[in-house]
Amino acid sequence: MLVVDDEPMVCAHLRTILTAEDGLDVVGEAHDGAEAVESVLRLAPDVVLMDLRMPGVDGLTAIERIAALRRPPVVVALTTFDADSYVLRAMRAGAAGFLLKSTPPEDLVGLVRVAADGHTVMSPAATRRLLASADERRRADRRRASLVEALTERETQVLTCLGEGLSNAQIARRLHLTEATVKGYVSRLLMKLDCANRTQAGLLAYESGLCDT
């Protein structure tokens, strides 16, 4: 097993926990993503515990590079936080699981063994956070869809133009309006859709299917 973390004390702590168990052997440590990839090539570990946030080459990039190897080891993302975006990015990059550093030692060892057997693992806290986040996103998507559906025909036309990246002048020419009128529509749209700027509104138009491209 290879332990990767930019803090040597964390590596030492994990090494102590893991090597205390029968059948688990830590063959090396690495302290950034680039060193992690080099260590995988040199030491050929079966499992890699990979911190995500490191200076230089981060853990996500390292996971992608390791996953591209001919015979990649099992990589488990390890971090102090459970932001759903990092969970998803780590899994898409090729991680077999996602564990919090706060995972109790006895649970950590068991989950590492499960990962080594080829199964996906995720700490309970990260699982709960990911499920909650997915539910939040679904509610937010439904709310945004209802806001877009409530727009007038003209507001929808302006929103579509924003989704296509048009300027106020271009929108005015397309819809045969004055720029001042378009500016007023854009301001009201941002307020109605709870968007901070026209970029967010344009993205919402794209996500809502108003734009062909």
Residue, then its C-alpha position, 0 to 999 in steps of 0.5 A: m500500500l502507498v500512502v500519499d499526503d503532503e503532511p508527513m505526520v498524516c502519513a506516519h499516522l496512517r502507516t501506524i494504523l495500517t501496519a498494525e493490522d495483519g495482511l496490510d503493508v505500507v510499502g511507501e509514502a509520497h507527499d504530492g501527486a507527481e511523487a505519487v505517480e512515480s512511487v506507483l511506477r516504482l513500488a507497484p502497490d496494490v492500493v493507494l490512499m490519496d489525499l486530494r488537496m496537495p500543492g503542485v500536482d493535486g490528488l485528483t490529477a494524480i488519480e487520473r494519471i494513475a488510472a491511465l496506467r496499464r495496470p493501475p492499483v486501486v486508489v482510494a481518495l482520502t481527505t478532511f472534507d466531504a464536498d460532493s464536488y470532490v467526491l464526484r470528481a475523484m470517482r470520475a477520475g478513477a478512484a475506487g472510493f472516498l474516505l474522510k481522514s476522520t474515519p475511525p481507525e477500525d472502520l478505515v482498516g475495514l474499508v481499505r480491505v474492501a477496496a483492495d478486494g475490488h469494491t467501491v468504498m465510501s465513508p458513511a459521512a461522505t455517503r450521507r453528504l453526497l446523498a443530501s447534496a444530490d437531493e439539494r440539487r434536485r430541489a434546486d433544479r425543480r425550482r429553477a425549472s419553475l422559475v423559467e416556466a413562469l417567464t413571459e414569452r419576451e423574457t424567455q426570448v431574452l434569456t435564450c439570447l443570453g444563453e447564446g452569449l449575445s450582448n445587449a446590442q445583439i439581443a436588441r437587433r435580433l428582437h427589434l428592441t432598444e438596448a435600454t429595453v434589453k438592459g431592463y429585461v436582463s436586470r429583471l431576469l437576473m432578479k427573477l431567476d436569482c442569478a448573480n450575473r448574465t453568465q449564470a443566467g446564460l448557463l441556466a438557459y442552456e441547462s433548461g434546453l432553451c439553446d440548441t448549442 
